[in-house]
Amino acid sequence: MARRSGPRLLLLLLRYLVVALGYHRAYGFSTPKGHQVITAIEYQEAVLTCQYLKKTMASRLEWKKLGDSVSFVYYEQALKGDFKDRAQMLDFNIRIKNVTRNDAGKYRCEVSTPSEQGPRLEEDTVTLEVLVAPGVPSCEIPNSALSGTVVELRCQDKEANPAPEYTWFKNGIRLLGGPELDGQSTNSSYTMNTKSGTLQFNTVSKLDSGEYSCEARNSVGSRRCPGKRMQVDDLNISGIIAAVVIVALVISVCGLGVCYAQRKGYFSKETSFQKSSSAAKATTMNENDFKHSKSFII
């Protein structure tokens, strides 16, 4: 009896699984498919594929772009938004003729197919990565510098994907360095960071004068900023000493002039003149007051 009950229990278990799967599909669930990642270069073509095996005339297709808000890409048998002018449908797939960086993101295709148990829903998710070539990098190069000081040149591009690496050129010749460590290449006179785009001179010299430019490069392309000349001059110590001496002489002459004027009494004469003028004004005012009071008495 134990041997006969074993196969019966196995059959009952199989029937239960079949019923459960039928119930599972009747309410629109399906086994999730693998996530796709599609890479495309900006301004070129990309195809978003919907991995749906069974296609029928009654199948209903929708494409959506996911994110902070969900937007329709294909709905009611028509492309939506700006995809109407630069995309076309290939069965359940979308062919984008002119990919832009704004197209990057996660998409989902949803297929609904009627069946005896009810509508069956299947979906597939696709991530579109758009590779972007660098633009012309922004370069900060000083016009002049003093020898012996620390000078840093900067180069940056914010458009490229993936992030670019930077190379500096002097008079059209690529600057080379020693072994790189974390993107930094150190030379005897400068340190170049290929990731951040900086070129630093710890003690710049007149030999570092020249025209500098920077190139940003990734797997898609490269661009270079216009060259700009940096002039390095020595500190003019003799000129500074001469200027200090001239200023000291001017101050000394002014001081001697003031002392000479005080000895000659120019400042005291001016004071006595001011006192006499004040006394004359006071006398005139007193005389006027006296005349006024006299006329009042009469």
ZADO-1210 file (C-alpha; in nm, 4 decimals, padded with zeros to 6 digits):
<atoms>
<atom x="00.0000" y="00.0000" z="00.0000" code="MET" pos="1"/>
<atom x="00.2849" y="00.2359" z="00.0792" code="ALA" pos="2"/>
<atom x="00.4370" y="00.1741" z="-00.2654" code="ARG" pos="3"/>
<atom x="00.1033" y="00.2473" z="-00.4435" code="ARG" pos="4"/>
<atom x="00.0309" y="00.5638" z="-00.2419" code="SER" pos="5"/>
<atom x="00.3679" y="00.7119" z="-00.3437" code="GLY" pos="6"/>
<atom x="00.2846" y="00.7589" z="-00.7177" code="PRO" pos="7"/>
<atom x="-00.0623" y="00.8887" z="-00.6308" code="ARG" pos="8"/>
<atom x="00.0810" y="01.1575" z="-00.4071" code="LEU" pos="9"/>
<atom x="00.3242" y="01.2558" z="-00.6822" code="LEU" pos="10"/>
<atom x="00.0385" y="01.2890" z="-00.9355" code="LEU" pos="11"/>
<atom x="-00.1644" y="01.4986" z="-00.6934" code="LEU" pos="12"/>
<atom x="00.1346" y="01.7266" z="-00.6416" code="LEU" pos="13"/>
<atom x="00.1851" y="01.7695" z="-01.0173" code="LEU" pos="14"/>
<atom x="-00.1841" y="01.8540" z="-01.0654" code="ARG" pos="15"/>
<atom x="-00.1610" y="02.1128" z="-00.7898" code="TYR" pos="16"/>
<atom x="00.1377" y="02.2761" z="-00.9586" code="LEU" pos="17"/>
<atom x="-00.0423" y="02.2873" z="-01.2944" code="VAL" pos="18"/>
<atom x="-00.3471" y="02.4482" z="-01.1385" code="VAL" pos="19"/>
<atom x="-00.1316" y="02.6977" z="-00.9509" code="ALA" pos="20"/>
<atom x="00.0546" y="02.7967" z="-01.2684" code="LEU" pos="21"/>
<atom x="-00.2731" y="02.8377" z="-01.4532" code="GLY" pos="22"/>
<atom x="-00.4070" y="03.0597" z="-01.1758" code="TYR" pos="23"/>
<atom x="-00.0776" y="03.2542" z="-01.1771" code="HIS" pos="24"/>
<atom x="-00.1041" y="03.3315" z="-01.5502" code="ARG" pos="25"/>
<atom x="-00.4768" y="03.4009" z="-01.5425" code="ALA" pos="26"/>
<atom x="-00.4172" y="03.7070" z="-01.3290" code="TYR" pos="27"/>
<atom x="-00.1472" y="03.8560" z="-01.5537" code="GLY" pos="28"/>
<atom x="00.1787" y="03.7459" z="-01.3941" code="PHE" pos="29"/>
<atom x="00.4782" y="03.6011" z="-01.5748" code="SER" pos="30"/>
<atom x="00.8312" y="03.4914" z="-01.5050" code="THR" pos="31"/>
<atom x="01.0605" y="03.8017" z="-01.5107" code="PRO" pos="32"/>
<atom x="01.3111" y="03.8152" z="-01.7941" code="LYS" pos="33"/>
<atom x="01.6753" y="03.9185" z="-01.7759" code="GLY" pos="34"/>
<atom x="01.7563" y="04.2903" z="-01.7656" code="HIS" pos="35"/>
<atom x="01.9083" y="04.4271" z="-02.0879" code="GLN" pos="36"/>
<atom x="02.1714" y="04.7011" z="-02.1155" code="VAL" pos="37"/>
<atom x="02.2084" y="04.8625" z="-02.4573" code="ILE" pos="38"/>
<atom x="02.4959" y="05.1013" z="-02.5314" code="THR" pos="39"/>
<atom x="02.4794" y="05.3587" z="-02.8107" code="ALA" pos="40"/>
<atom x="02.6893" y="05.6556" z="-02.9246" code="ILE" pos="41"/>
<atom x="02.5200" y="05.9937" z="-02.9303" code="GLU" pos="42"/>
<atom x="02.3703" y="06.0935" z="-03.2690" code="TYR" pos="43"/>
<atom x="02.3881" y="05.7350" z="-03.3916" code="GLN" pos="44"/>
<atom x="02.1288" y="05.4549" z="-03.4029" code="GLU" pos="45"/>
<atom x="02.0001" y="05.2338" z="-03.1206" code="ALA" pos="46"/>
<atom x="01.7391" y="04.9542" z="-03.1068" code="VAL" pos="47"/>
<atom x="01.5429" y="04.8861" z="-02.7895" code="LEU" pos="48"/>
<atom x="01.4464" y="04.5195" z="-02.8053" code="THR" pos="49"/>
<atom x="01.1498" y="04.3634" z="-02.6296" code="CYS" pos="50"/>
<atom x="01.2294" y="04.0004" z="-02.5590" code="GLN" pos="51"/>
<atom x="00.8804" y="03.8578" z="-02.6091" code="TYR" pos="52"/>
<atom x="00.8667" y="03.5132" z="-02.7660" code="LEU" pos="53"/>
<atom x="00.5029" y="03.4707" z="-02.8689" code="LYS" pos="54"/>
<atom x="00.3490" y="03.7331" z="-03.0950" code="LYS" pos="55"/>
<atom x="-00.0140" y="03.7335" z="-03.2058" code="THR" pos="56"/>
<atom x="-00.2381" y="03.9797" z="-03.3868" code="MET" pos="57"/>
<atom x="-00.4337" y="04.0317" z="-03.0666" code="ALA" pos="58"/>
<atom x="-00.1270" y="04.1235" z="-02.8612" code="SER" pos="59"/>
<atom x="-00.1222" y="04.4756" z="-02.7206" code="ARG" pos="60"/>
<atom x="00.2139" y="04.6541" z="-02.6834" code="LEU" pos="61"/>
<atom x="00.3158" y="04.9526" z="-02.4720" code="GLU" pos="62"/>
<atom x="00.6586" y="05.1097" z="-02.4198" code="TRP" pos="63"/>
<atom x="00.7276" y="05.3369" z="-02.1227" code="LYS" pos="64"/>
<atom x="01.0282" y="05.5348" z="-02.0018" code="LYS" pos="65"/>
<atom x="01.0813" y="05.5002" z="-01.6287" code="LEU" pos="66"/>
<atom x="01.2181" y="05.7568" z="-01.3884" code="GLY" pos="67"/>
<atom x="01.0837" y="06.0121" z="-01.1435" code="ASP" pos="68"/>
<atom x="00.7712" y="06.0116" z="-01.3597" code="SER" pos="69"/>
<atom x="00.6620" y="05.7444" z="-01.6095" code="VAL" pos="70"/>
<atom x="00.6073" y="05.8653" z="-01.9669" code="SER" pos="71"/>
<atom x="00.4669" y="05.6801" z="-02.2683" code="PHE" pos="72"/>
<atom x="00.6990" y="05.6111" z="-02.5600" code="VAL" pos="73"/>
<atom x="00.4638" y="05.3852" z="-02.7575" code="TYR" pos="74"/>
<atom x="00.0935" y="05.3737" z="-02.6751" code="TYR" pos="75"/>
<atom x="-00.2210" y="05.2853" z="-02.8704" code="GLU" pos="76"/>
<atom x="-00.0135" y="05.1782" z="-03.1724" code="GLN" pos="77"/>
<atom x="00.1665" y="05.5140" z="-03.2051" code="ALA" pos="78"/>
<atom x="00.4989" y="05.6623" z="-03.0969" code="LEU" pos="79"/>
<atom x="00.4709" y="05.9535" z="-02.8556" code="LYS" pos="80"/>
<atom x="00.6658" y="06.2720" z="-02.7840" code="GLY" pos="81"/>
<atom x="00.9776" y="06.3530" z="-02.9856" code="ASP" pos="82"/>
<atom x="01.0112" y="05.9829" z="-03.0769" code="PHE" pos="83"/>
<atom x="00.7431" y="06.0382" z="-03.3434" code="LYS" pos="84"/>
<atom x="00.9957" y="06.2128" z="-03.5707" code="ASP" pos="85"/>
<atom x="01.3110" y="06.0109" z="-03.5084" code="ARG" pos="86"/>
<atom x="01.2036" y="05.6551" z="-03.4258" code="ALA" pos="87"/>
<atom x="01.0138" y="05.3662" z="-03.5849" code="GLN" pos="88"/>
<atom x="00.8664" y="05.0366" z="-03.4720" code="MET" pos="89"/>
<atom x="01.0226" y="04.7059" z="-03.5762" code="LEU" pos="90"/>
<atom x="00.7683" y="04.4499" z="-03.4552" code="ASP" pos="91"/>
<atom x="00.7846" y="04.4941" z="-03.0776" code="PHE" pos="92"/>
<atom x="01.1191" y="04.6789" z="-03.0906" code="ASN" pos="93"/>
<atom x="01.1915" y="05.0530" z="-03.1161" code="ILE" pos="94"/>
<atom x="01.4585" y="05.1809" z="-03.3544" code="ARG" pos="95"/>
<atom x="01.5854" y="05.5255" z="-03.2537" code="ILE" pos="96"/>
<atom x="01.7542" y="05.6863" z="-03.5537" code="LYS" pos="97"/>
<atom x="01.9238" y="05.9777" z="-03.3767" code="ASN" pos="98"/>
<atom x="02.0074" y="05.9015" z="-03.0132" code="VAL" pos="99"/>
<atom x="02.0660" y="06.1959" z="-02.7778" code="THR" pos="100"/>
<atom x="02.1999" y="06.2061" z="-02.4225" code="ARG" pos="101"/>
<atom x="01.8482" y="06.2844" z="-02.3019" code="ASN" pos="102"/>
<atom x="01.7354" y="05.9405" z="-02.4228" code="ASP" pos="103"/>
<atom x="01.9526" y="05.7652" z="-02.1642" code="ALA" pos="104"/>
<atom x="01.7549" y="05.5834" z="-01.8979" code="GLY" pos="105"/>
<atom x="01.5438" y="05.2777" z="-01.8200" code="LYS" pos="106"/>
<atom x="01.2613" y="05.1609" z="-02.0511" code="TYR" pos="107"/>
<atom x="00.9973" y="04.8923" z="-02.0098" code="ARG" pos="108"/>
<atom x="00.7921" y="04.7115" z="-02.2731" code="CYS" pos="109"/>
<atom x="00.4598" y="04.5616" z="-02.1651" code="GLU" pos="110"/>
<atom x="00.2775" y="04.3005" z="-02.3757" code="VAL" pos="111"/>
<atom x="-00.0795" y="04.1945" z="-02.3046" code="SER" pos="112"/>
<atom x="-00.2134" y="03.8845" z="-02.4821" code="THR" pos="113"/>
<atom x="-00.5708" y="03.7469" z="-02.4409" code="PRO" pos="114"/>
<atom x="-00.6039" y="03.3807" z="-02.3432" code="SER" pos="115"/>
<atom x="-00.8711" y="03.1392" z="-02.2261" code="GLU" pos="116"/>
<atom x="-00.7772" y="03.2065" z="-01.8653" code="GLN" pos="117"/>
<atom x="-00.7828" y="03.5858" z="-01.9162" code="GLY" pos="118"/>
<atom x="-00.5286" y="03.8471" z="-02.0325" code="PRO" pos="119"/>
<atom x="-00.1689" y="03.7416" z="-01.9937" code="ARG" pos="120"/>
<atom x="00.0826" y="04.0185" z="-01.9178" code="LEU" pos="121"/>
<atom x="00.4559" y="04.0045" z="-01.9843" code="GLU" pos="122"/>
<atom x="00.7141" y="04.2777" z="-01.9516" code="GLU" pos="123"/>
<atom x="01.0816" y="04.3370" z="-02.0224" code="ASP" pos="124"/>
<atom x="01.3151" y="04.6117" z="-01.8989" code="THR" pos="125"/>
<atom x="01.5908" y="04.7756" z="-02.1037" code="VAL" pos="126"/>
<atom x="01.8522" y="05.0301" z="-01.9941" code="THR" pos="127"/>
<atom x="01.9908" y="05.2617" z="-02.2617" code="LEU" pos="128"/>
<atom x="02.3372" y="05.4064" z="-02.1991" code="GLU" pos="129"/>
<atom x="02.4417" y="05.6892" z="-02.4295" code="VAL" pos="130"/>
<atom x="02.8127" y="05.7506" z="-02.4836" code="LEU" pos="131"/>
<atom x="02.9013" y="06.1171" z="-02.5393" code="VAL" pos="132"/>
<atom x="03.2242" y="06.2527" z="-02.6870" code="ALA" pos="133"/>
<atom x="03.4000" y="06.5373" z="-02.4999" code="PRO" pos="134"/>
<atom x="03.3285" y="06.8965" z="-02.5924" code="GLY" pos="135"/>
<atom x="03.5988" y="07.1629" z="-02.6118" code="VAL" pos="136"/>
<atom x="03.7418" y="07.1607" z="-02.2578" code="PRO" pos="137"/>
<atom x="03.7566" y="07.4735" z="-02.0465" code="SER" pos="138"/>
<atom x="04.1217" y="07.5631" z="-01.9839" code="CYS" pos="139"/>
<atom x="04.2578" y="07.8033" z="-01.7201" code="GLU" pos="140"/>
<atom x="04.6107" y="07.9131" z="-01.8161" code="ILE" pos="141"/>
<atom x="04.7721" y="08.2246" z="-01.6605" code="PRO" pos="142"/>
<atom x="04.9253" y="08.4842" z="-01.8910" code="ASN" pos="143"/>
<atom x="05.2299" y="08.5366" z="-01.6690" code="SER" pos="144"/>
<atom x="05.3980" y="08.3987" z="-01.3582" code="ALA" pos="145"/>
<atom x="05.7008" y="08.4655" z="-01.1416" code="LEU" pos="146"/>
<atom x="05.9767" y="08.2081" z="-01.1317" code="SER" pos="147"/>
<atom x="05.9986" y="08.0085" z="-00.8117" code="GLY" pos="148"/>
<atom x="05.6250" y="08.0267" z="-00.7388" code="THR" pos="149"/>
<atom x="05.3583" y="07.7530" z="-00.7497" code="VAL" pos="150"/>
<atom x="05.1451" y="07.7653" z="-01.0673" code="VAL" pos="151"/>
<atom x="04.8479" y="07.5393" z="-01.1496" code="GLU" pos="152"/>
<atom x="04.6825" y="07.5016" z="-01.4908" code="LEU" pos="153"/>
<atom x="04.3288" y="07.3575" z="-01.5032" code="ARG" pos="154"/>
<atom x="04.1352" y="07.1695" z="-01.7718" code="CYS" pos="155"/>
<atom x="03.7774" y="07.0381" z="-01.7444" code="GLN" pos="156"/>
<atom x="03.4962" y="06.8965" z="-01.9595" code="ASP" pos="157"/>
<atom x="03.1444" y="06.8365" z="-01.8202" code="LYS" pos="158"/>
<atom x="02.9758" y="06.6751" z="-02.1223" code="GLU" pos="159"/>
<atom x="03.1644" y="06.3533" z="-02.1877" code="ALA" pos="160"/>
<atom x="03.0355" y="06.0074" z="-02.0925" code="ASN" pos="161"/>
<atom x="03.2330" y="05.8159" z="-01.9828" code="PRO" pos="162"/>
<atom x="03.4458" y="06.0753" z="-01.8023" code="ALA" pos="163"/>
<atom x="03.7488" y="06.1726" z="-02.0120" code="PRO" pos="164"/>
<atom x="04.1182" y="06.1635" z="-01.9382" code="GLU" pos="165"/>
<atom x="04.3233" y="06.4802" z="-01.9839" code="TYR" pos="166"/>
<atom x="04.6590" y="06.5377" z="-02.1509" code="THR" pos="167"/>
<atom x="04.8576" y="06.8628" z="-02.1549" code="TRP" pos="168"/>
<atom x="05.0675" y="06.9921" z="-02.4450" code="PHE" pos="169"/>
<atom x="05.3455" y="07.2523" z="-02.4517" code="LYS" pos="170"/>
<atom x="05.4167" y="07.4149" z="-02.7877" code="ASN" pos="171"/>
<atom x="05.2206" y="07.1322" z="-02.9519" code="GLY" pos="172"/>
<atom x="05.4277" y="06.8561" z="-02.7853" code="ILE" pos="173"/>
<atom x="05.2661" y="06.6198" z="-02.5379" code="ARG" pos="174"/>
<atom x="05.3964" y="06.6510" z="-02.1833" code="LEU" pos="175"/>
<atom x="05.5217" y="06.3233" z="-02.0447" code="LEU" pos="176"/>
<atom x="05.5708" y="06.2222" z="-01.6841" code="GLY" pos="177"/>
<atom x="05.6910" y="05.9388" z="-01.4729" code="GLY" pos="178"/>
<atom x="05.4875" y="05.6387" z="-01.3517" code="PRO" pos="179"/>
<atom x="05.1202" y="05.7178" z="-01.2845" code="GLU" pos="180"/>
<atom x="04.9667" y="05.6728" z="-00.9398" code="LEU" pos="181"/>
<atom x="04.5908" y="05.7328" z="-00.9064" code="ASP" pos="182"/>
<atom x="04.5904" y="05.9289" z="-01.2316" code="GLY" pos="183"/>
<atom x="04.8875" y="06.1495" z="-01.1310" code="GLN" pos="184"/>
<atom x="05.2008" y="06.1587" z="-01.3423" code="SER" pos="185"/>
<atom x="05.4955" y="06.3316" z="-01.1719" code="THR" pos="186"/>
<atom x="05.7882" y="06.4897" z="-01.3543" code="ASN" pos="187"/>
<atom x="06.0932" y="06.6672" z="-01.2149" code="SER" pos="188"/>
<atom x="05.9276" y="07.0080" z="-01.2643" code="SER" pos="189"/>
<atom x="05.5510" y="06.9402" z="-01.2747" code="TYR" pos="190"/>
<atom x="05.2716" y="06.7047" z="-01.1680" code="THR" pos="191"/>
<atom x="04.9945" y="06.6153" z="-01.4163" code="MET" pos="192"/>
<atom x="04.6643" y="06.4594" z="-01.3046" code="ASN" pos="193"/>
<atom x="04.4990" y="06.2865" z="-01.6002" code="THR" pos="194"/>
<atom x="04.1687" y="06.2446" z="-01.4127" code="LYS" pos="195"/>
<atom x="04.1146" y="06.5945" z="-01.2724" code="SER" pos="196"/>
<atom x="04.2934" y="06.7746" z="-01.5578" code="GLY" pos="197"/>
<atom x="04.5383" y="06.9777" z="-01.3463" code="THR" pos="198"/>
<atom x="04.8990" y="07.0582" z="-01.4359" code="LEU" pos="199"/>
<atom x="05.0937" y="07.1927" z="-01.1376" code="GLN" pos="200"/>
<atom x="05.4415" y="07.3476" z="-01.1317" code="PHE" pos="201"/>
<atom x="05.5771" y="07.3392" z="-00.7756" code="ASN" pos="202"/>
<atom x="05.8581" y="07.5834" z="-00.8612" code="THR" pos="203"/>
<atom x="05.7977" y="07.7277" z="-01.2057" code="VAL" pos="204"/>
<atom x="06.1001" y="07.8575" z="-01.4010" code="SER" pos="205"/>
<atom x="06.1661" y="08.0602" z="-01.7162" code="LYS" pos="206"/>
<atom x="06.2165" y="07.7322" z="-01.9016" code="LEU" pos="207"/>
<atom x="05.8465" y="07.6587" z="-01.8479" code="ASP" pos="208"/>
<atom x="05.7411" y="07.9551" z="-02.0631" code="SER" pos="209"/>
<atom x="05.5476" y="07.8502" z="-02.3731" code="GLY" pos="210"/>
<atom x="05.2063" y="07.7863" z="-02.5297" code="GLU" pos="211"/>
<atom x="04.9952" y="07.5353" z="-02.3391" code="TYR" pos="212"/>
<atom x="04.6820" y="07.3446" z="-02.4454" code="SER" pos="213"/>
<atom x="04.4812" y="07.0547" z="-02.3022" code="CYS" pos="214"/>
<atom x="04.3076" y="06.7578" z="-02.4675" code="GLU" pos="215"/>
<atom x="04.0089" y="06.5668" z="-02.3247" code="ALA" pos="216"/>
<atom x="03.9690" y="06.2108" z="-02.4577" code="ARG" pos="217"/>
<atom x="03.7377" y="05.9138" z="-02.3963" code="ASN" pos="218"/>
<atom x="03.6337" y="05.6022" z="-02.5907" code="SER" pos="219"/>
<atom x="03.4101" y="05.8086" z="-02.8210" code="VAL" pos="220"/>
<atom x="03.6365" y="06.0959" z="-02.9247" code="GLY" pos="221"/>
<atom x="03.8632" y="06.3819" z="-02.8214" code="SER" pos="222"/>
<atom x="03.8708" y="06.7635" z="-02.8255" code="ARG" pos="223"/>
<atom x="04.1422" y="07.0177" z="-02.7429" code="ARG" pos="224"/>
<atom x="04.1195" y="07.3719" z="-02.6107" code="CYS" pos="225"/>
<atom x="04.2974" y="07.6579" z="-02.7958" code="PRO" pos="226"/>
<atom x="04.6590" y="07.7126" z="-02.6984" code="GLY" pos="227"/>
<atom x="04.7523" y="08.0024" z="-02.4685" code="LYS" pos="228"/>
<atom x="05.0980" y="08.1367" z="-02.3867" code="ARG" pos="229"/>
<atom x="05.2299" y="08.1509" z="-02.0315" code="MET" pos="230"/>
<atom x="05.5298" y="08.3802" z="-01.9762" code="GLN" pos="231"/>
<atom x="05.7510" y="08.3149" z="-01.6733" code="VAL" pos="232"/>
<atom x="05.9817" y="08.5982" z="-01.5605" code="ASP" pos="233"/>
<atom x="06.2435" y="08.6222" z="-01.2885" code="ASP" pos="234"/>
<atom x="06.1770" y="08.8453" z="-00.9905" code="LEU" pos="235"/>
<atom x="06.3448" y="09.1862" z="-01.0643" code="ASN" pos="236"/>
<atom x="06.5259" y="09.2384" z="-00.7333" code="ILE" pos="237"/>
<atom x="06.7336" y="09.5337" z="-00.8574" code="SER" pos="238"/>
<atom x="06.4185" y="09.7110" z="-00.9763" code="GLY" pos="239"/>
<atom x="06.2504" y="09.6581" z="-00.6386" code="ILE" pos="240"/>
<atom x="06.5588" y="09.7957" z="-00.4564" code="ILE" pos="241"/>
<atom x="06.5683" y="10.0990" z="-00.6854" code="ALA" pos="242"/>
<atom x="06.1977" y="10.1688" z="-00.6232" code="ALA" pos="243"/>
<atom x="06.2480" y="10.1433" z="-00.2462" code="VAL" pos="244"/>
<atom x="06.5453" y="10.3846" z="-00.2616" code="VAL" pos="245"/>
<atom x="06.3472" y="10.6380" z="-00.4678" code="ILE" pos="246"/>
<atom x="06.0548" y="10.6269" z="-00.2249" code="VAL" pos="247"/>
<atom x="06.2925" y="10.6722" z="00.0699" code="ALA" pos="248"/>
<atom x="06.4561" y="10.9737" z="-00.0990" code="LEU" pos="249"/>
<atom x="06.1188" y="11.1353" z="-00.1672" code="VAL" pos="250"/>
<atom x="06.0145" y="11.0916" z="00.1968" code="ILE" pos="251"/>
<atom x="06.3493" y="11.2323" z="00.3157" code="SER" pos="252"/>
<atom x="06.3248" y="11.5400" z="00.0918" code="VAL" pos="253"/>
<atom x="05.9689" y="11.6065" z="00.2118" code="CYS" pos="254"/>
<atom x="06.0816" y="11.5770" z="00.5742" code="GLY" pos="255"/>
<atom x="06.3741" y="11.8149" z="00.5205" code="LEU" pos="256"/>
<atom x="06.1417" y="12.0626" z="00.3519" code="GLY" pos="257"/>
<atom x="05.9069" y="12.0641" z="00.6489" code="VAL" pos="258"/>
<atom x="06.1961" y="12.1138" z="00.8935" code="CYS" pos="259"/>
<atom x="06.3356" y="12.4019" z="00.6866" code="TYR" pos="260"/>
<atom x="05.9949" y="12.5711" z="00.6756" code="ALA" pos="261"/>
<atom x="05.9580" y="12.5439" z="01.0523" code="GLN" pos="262"/>
<atom x="06.3050" y="12.6950" z="01.1113" code="ARG" pos="263"/>
<atom x="06.2289" y="12.9889" z="00.8826" code="LYS" pos="264"/>
<atom x="05.9077" y="13.0490" z="01.0723" code="GLY" pos="265"/>
<atom x="05.6690" y="13.0040" z="00.7818" code="TYR" pos="266"/>
<atom x="05.4238" y="12.8148" z="00.9961" code="PHE" pos="267"/>
<atom x="05.4465" y="13.0748" z="01.2863" code="SER" pos="268"/>
<atom x="05.3927" y="13.3705" z="01.0481" code="LYS" pos="269"/>
<atom x="05.0858" y="13.2073" z="00.9124" code="GLU" pos="270"/>
<atom x="04.9581" y="13.1639" z="01.2654" code="THR" pos="271"/>
<atom x="05.0174" y="13.5283" z="01.3605" code="SER" pos="272"/>
<atom x="04.8493" y="13.6413" z="01.0417" code="PHE" pos="273"/>
<atom x="04.5467" y="13.4317" z="01.1297" code="GLN" pos="274"/>
<atom x="04.5445" y="13.5816" z="01.4838" code="LYS" pos="275"/>
<atom x="04.5641" y="13.9419" z="01.3524" code="SER" pos="276"/>
<atom x="04.2837" y="13.8743" z="01.1079" code="SER" pos="277"/>
<atom x="04.0680" y="13.7401" z="01.3892" code="SER" pos="278"/>
<atom x="04.1461" y="14.0440" z="01.6082" code="ALA" pos="279"/>
<atom x="04.0602" y="14.2848" z="01.3266" code="ALA" pos="280"/>
<atom x="03.7300" y="14.1121" z="01.2738" code="LYS" pos="281"/>
<atom x="03.6518" y="14.1322" z="01.6484" code="ALA" pos="282"/>
<atom x="03.7335" y="14.5082" z="01.6587" code="THR" pos="283"/>
<atom x="03.5101" y="14.5769" z="01.3625" code="THR" pos="284"/>
<atom x="03.2235" y="14.3902" z="01.5251" code="MET" pos="285"/>
<atom x="03.2660" y="14.5874" z="01.8517" code="ASN" pos="286"/>
<atom x="03.2625" y="14.9220" z="01.6676" code="GLU" pos="287"/>
<atom x="02.9462" y="14.8250" z="01.4847" code="ASN" pos="288"/>
<atom x="02.7790" y="14.7247" z="01.8100" code="ASP" pos="289"/>
<atom x="02.8763" y="15.0567" z="01.9725" code="PHE" pos="290"/>
<atom x="02.7328" y="15.2607" z="01.6865" code="LYS" pos="291"/>
<atom x="02.4141" y="15.0630" z="01.6978" code="HIS" pos="292"/>
<atom x="02.3680" y="15.1142" z="02.0709" code="SER" pos="293"/>
<atom x="02.4459" y="15.4902" z="02.0415" code="LYS" pos="294"/>
<atom x="02.1841" y="15.5377" z="01.7721" code="SER" pos="295"/>
<atom x="01.9330" y="15.3533" z="01.9903" code="PHE" pos="296"/>
<atom x="01.9994" y="15.5912" z="02.2849" code="ILE" pos="297"/>
<atom x="01.9537" y="15.9041" z="02.0695" code="ILE" pos="298"/>
</atoms>
